[in-house]
Amino acid sequence: MKSLQERLGGLDVILGARLGGAPVSLQPIPGEIPVIQAVIGGREELPIFITASDDQVLCICYLWTDEEIIPAKRSELLELLLDLNPAIPLSAFGRVEGRYVLFGALARDAHIDDIASDVAALSDNAIDALDALSGYLS
């Protein structure tokens, strides 16, 4: 079985093309679980982390922490996130260890073009989410 890095070979070129020629860098993150960080030029503050299991390829973008939510608006924000989930193409909101995320998942054998499409959509959705939900964050 190919390593994650081998599996994602060429993702930077395909993803950059899907995003209008934006430069994309892929960087392995050291650790027990293989993770590749995709950083898109002009969107450096919102890297996408890609990993794979036996069943899926998972792409995650971290958005904000619990501490960044305006306390008086927390319930309203959580309700809004649930309402927005069905309307976000190829992505869903979630929370990982107190950090809110957008994520997308594909089948383990997804083609590299499909992974690039998912990462591009996730990156666009993350920017849109931060713009739309900034009034709930400090």
Secondary structure, DSSP 8 states (H G I E B T S, - for coil): ---HHHHTTTHHHHHHHHTTT--EEEEEE-SSS-EEEEEETT-TTS-EEEEE-SSEEEEEEEEEEGGGB-GGGHHHHHHHHHHHGGGSTT-EEEEETTEEEEEEEEETT--HHHHHHHHHHHHHHHHHHHHHHGGGB-
